[in-house]
Amino acid sequence: MPAKEAFDIKQAIGLLRKKVAELPKAALFDLYDRGYTSLFEQLIACVISIRTYDEVTVPTAIRLFEKAQTAGEMVKLSAADIDSAISDCTFHEGKARQMLQISQTVVEEYGGAVPCDFDTLISFKGVGPKCANLALGIACHQMRIGVDIHVHRITNRWGYVQAKAPEKTMQALKAKLPESYHVEINRLLVPFGKHICTGRSPHCSTCPLLNMCGQVGVSSHR
C-alpha cells in the first residue's frame, strides 16, 4: 500500500464538494433550499429527522409544514393532528407532543419567534446539541458544527480527530476545523457518509480522499 499524503482539510473539502454535488442532499439543507428557512422550521425538521432516514424526513416535514409553518400555527393543531402528519417518522407520537410543547413555549415565552440562542434551543424537550447546532447553523448562519453519526465516523476515520463519542468529536472539531467549514461539514458528510464512506465496507475505491484518509478502523472496504 502506498504511503498516505498528509491530511489537508482545505483540499478535502474541495474534493468533497465535487463528489457530494452528484448525491442527494442532507435533509435539513434540502429543506432550506426548498424555502423552509426559518429557525422554527429547521428545528422542527431536525426533531423529525432523529432516527429517521432523510428520504422520510423531507416529505414528512413538508407535509407538516403544509399544515403549520410557524409556532403560532402549530399551537392551533392538536398533538393528534401533528402525529398524523408525521406518522412516517420514527417515534412520531412522542415527537408530536414535543413539537406542540416547543410551539407553546415559543408562543408564550418568546412571542412566537424562536431566538437564535443555543441555550434556549437545548432547553426544549427533545432538542439536543446536534439539532440545536444544525438549526442555528443553517437558519441563523452561526458557525456551529452539527455532529451526527456520519460526521463523527468519517472525521475519526480520516484520522483528523480522535474521539470516541460524537460529543467529544464536536469539541475536537471546534478546536481544529476552520470556522468557515463548521456548518458545511455536516452538509457534505451526511450524503458522503450515506453513499461513499459508509459504516460498513466503505467504498474506498471510489473515494476522492483515499490518498490522504487514514482509514482508521476500516477492516474491509469496496
C-alpha positions as CSV (number, residue, x, y, z in Angstrom):
1,M,0.0,0.0,0.0
2,P,1.5,3.4,-1.0
3,A,2.2,5.9,1.8
4,K,-0.6,8.3,2.6
5,E,-0.3,12.0,2.0
6,A,-0.8,14.4,4.9
7,F,-4.4,15.1,5.5
8,D,-5.3,18.6,4.1
9,I,-8.7,19.7,5.2
10,K,-8.9,22.5,2.6
11,Q,-8.2,20.1,-0.2
12,A,-10.5,17.5,1.4
13,I,-13.4,20.0,1.5
14,G,-12.9,20.9,-2.2
15,L,-12.9,17.3,-3.2
16,L,-16.0,16.6,-1.1
17,R,-17.9,19.5,-2.7
18,K,-17.4,18.0,-6.1
19,K,-18.3,14.4,-5.0
20,V,-21.3,15.4,-3.0
21,A,-22.7,17.6,-5.8
22,E,-23.9,14.4,-7.5
23,L,-25.5,12.9,-4.4
24,P,-28.9,13.5,-2.7
25,K,-28.7,16.4,-0.3
26,A,-28.8,16.2,3.5
27,A,-32.4,16.6,4.7
28,L,-32.2,20.0,6.6
29,F,-30.1,21.6,3.8
30,D,-32.5,20.2,1.2
31,L,-35.5,21.7,3.1
32,Y,-33.6,25.1,3.4
33,D,-33.1,25.1,-0.4
34,R,-36.8,24.4,-0.8
35,G,-37.7,27.6,1.1
36,Y,-38.1,26.2,4.7
37,T,-35.5,28.6,6.1
38,S,-36.8,29.8,9.4
39,L,-35.3,28.6,12.7
40,F,-38.6,27.1,13.8
41,E,-38.9,25.1,10.6
42,Q,-35.3,23.9,10.8
43,L,-35.7,22.9,14.4
44,I,-38.9,21.0,13.9
45,A,-37.4,19.3,10.8
46,C,-34.4,18.2,12.9
47,V,-36.7,16.7,15.5
48,I,-38.4,14.8,12.8
49,S,-35.0,13.6,11.5
50,I,-33.9,11.9,14.7
51,R,-33.6,8.2,14.0
52,T,-35.3,8.8,10.6
53,Y,-33.9,8.5,7.1
54,D,-33.5,11.7,5.1
55,E,-35.7,10.1,2.4
56,V,-38.5,10.1,5.0
57,T,-37.6,13.3,6.8
58,V,-38.0,15.6,3.9
59,P,-41.6,14.6,2.7
60,T,-42.7,14.3,6.3
61,A,-41.5,17.8,7.2
62,I,-43.2,19.2,4.1
63,R,-46.4,17.5,4.9
64,L,-46.4,19.0,8.4
65,F,-45.4,22.5,7.2
66,E,-48.4,22.4,4.8
67,K,-50.5,22.5,8.0
68,A,-48.3,24.8,10.1
69,Q,-45.0,26.6,9.4
70,T,-44.8,28.8,12.5
71,A,-45.2,28.2,16.2
72,G,-48.4,30.3,16.1
73,E,-49.9,28.0,13.5
74,M,-48.6,24.8,15.2
75,V,-50.3,25.6,18.5
76,K,-53.7,25.6,16.7
77,L,-53.2,21.9,16.0
78,S,-53.6,19.0,18.4
79,A,-50.9,16.5,19.2
80,A,-53.0,14.0,17.2
81,D,-53.1,16.4,14.2
82,I,-49.3,16.7,14.3
83,D,-48.9,13.0,14.8
84,S,-51.0,12.2,11.8
85,A,-48.8,14.5,9.6
86,I,-45.5,13.0,10.8
87,S,-46.6,9.4,11.2
88,D,-44.0,8.1,8.7
89,C,-41.1,9.1,11.0
90,T,-39.8,7.1,14.0
91,F,-41.2,7.8,17.5
92,H,-43.8,10.0,15.9
93,E,-46.2,10.1,18.8
94,G,-43.6,11.4,21.2
95,K,-42.2,13.8,18.7
96,A,-45.7,15.2,18.1
97,R,-46.1,16.0,21.8
98,Q,-42.6,17.6,21.9
99,M,-43.3,19.7,18.8
100,L,-46.6,21.0,20.3
101,Q,-44.8,21.7,23.6
102,I,-42.0,23.6,21.8
103,S,-44.5,25.6,19.9
104,Q,-46.5,26.5,23.0
105,T,-43.3,27.7,24.8
106,V,-42.2,29.7,21.8
107,V,-45.6,31.4,21.6
108,E,-46.0,32.0,25.3
109,E,-42.4,32.9,26.2
110,Y,-40.8,34.3,23.0
111,G,-43.7,36.0,21.2
112,G,-43.9,33.3,18.5
113,A,-40.3,33.7,17.3
114,V,-37.6,31.2,18.2
115,P,-34.5,33.1,19.4
116,C,-31.2,32.2,17.8
117,D,-29.8,31.1,21.1
118,F,-28.2,27.7,21.8
119,D,-29.2,27.5,25.5
120,T,-32.8,28.3,24.6
121,L,-32.9,25.6,22.0
122,I,-31.5,22.8,24.2
123,S,-33.9,23.8,26.9
124,F,-36.7,22.4,24.7
125,K,-37.6,18.8,25.3
126,G,-36.4,16.6,22.5
127,V,-33.7,19.1,21.3
128,G,-30.1,18.1,21.9
129,P,-26.8,19.8,20.9
130,K,-26.8,18.3,17.4
131,C,-30.2,19.7,16.4
132,A,-29.5,23.0,18.1
133,N,-26.2,23.4,16.3
134,L,-27.6,22.3,12.9
135,A,-30.7,24.6,13.2
136,L,-28.6,27.6,14.3
137,G,-26.0,27.0,11.7
138,I,-28.5,26.7,8.8
139,A,-31.2,29.1,9.8
140,C,-29.2,31.7,11.8
141,H,-25.9,31.4,9.9
142,Q,-24.0,30.9,13.1
143,M,-20.7,29.0,12.8
144,R,-21.8,25.8,14.6
145,I,-20.9,22.2,14.0
146,G,-23.7,19.6,13.8
147,V,-22.1,16.3,14.6
148,D,-24.2,13.3,13.7
149,I,-23.1,9.7,13.3
150,H,-21.7,10.5,9.8
151,V,-19.6,13.5,10.9
152,H,-18.4,11.5,13.9
153,R,-17.4,8.4,12.0
154,I,-15.8,10.0,9.0
155,T,-13.7,12.6,10.7
156,N,-12.3,9.9,13.0
157,R,-11.8,7.5,10.1
158,W,-9.7,10.2,8.4
159,G,-7.6,10.5,11.5
160,Y,-8.4,14.2,11.5
161,V,-9.7,13.9,15.1
162,Q,-9.5,11.1,17.6
163,A,-12.7,10.9,19.7
164,K,-14.9,8.0,21.0
165,A,-18.2,9.8,21.1
166,P,-20.0,12.4,18.9
167,E,-19.9,15.0,21.8
168,K,-16.1,14.6,22.0
169,T,-15.8,14.8,18.2
170,M,-17.7,18.1,18.3
171,Q,-15.3,19.6,20.8
172,A,-12.3,18.3,18.8
173,L,-13.7,19.8,15.6
174,K,-14.5,23.1,17.2
175,A,-10.8,23.3,18.2
176,K,-9.3,22.2,14.9
177,L,-11.7,22.7,12.0
178,P,-11.5,26.1,10.3
179,E,-14.6,28.1,11.3
180,S,-15.7,28.6,7.6
181,Y,-16.3,24.9,7.4
182,H,-18.3,24.5,10.6
183,V,-21.8,24.4,9.0
184,E,-20.7,22.9,5.7
185,I,-19.0,19.8,7.3
186,N,-22.5,18.4,8.0
187,R,-23.9,19.3,4.6
188,L,-21.0,17.4,3.0
189,L,-20.5,14.4,5.3
190,V,-24.1,13.3,5.6
191,P,-24.5,12.4,1.9
192,F,-20.9,11.3,1.7
193,G,-21.4,9.0,4.7
194,K,-24.6,7.5,3.4
195,H,-23.3,6.7,-0.1
196,I,-19.5,6.6,-0.1
197,C,-17.9,6.4,3.4
198,T,-20.5,4.0,4.8
199,G,-20.3,2.5,8.2
200,R,-19.5,-1.0,6.9
201,S,-17.4,-1.8,3.9
202,P,-16.9,1.9,2.7
203,H,-16.5,2.5,-1.0
204,C,-12.8,3.4,-0.7
205,S,-12.1,2.5,-4.3
206,T,-14.3,5.5,-5.4
207,C,-13.4,7.9,-2.6
208,P,-11.6,11.1,-3.8
209,L,-9.9,11.3,-0.4
210,L,-8.3,7.8,-0.4
211,N,-4.8,9.1,-0.8
212,M,-5.0,11.1,2.4
213,C,-7.5,9.2,4.5
214,G,-6.1,7.3,7.5
215,Q,-8.8,4.6,7.1
216,V,-8.8,4.3,10.8
217,G,-10.8,1.2,11.9
218,V,-11.5,0.1,8.3
219,S,-11.1,-3.7,8.2
220,S,-12.8,-4.2,4.8
221,H,-13.8,-2.0,2.0
222,R,-15.1,-1.9,-1.5
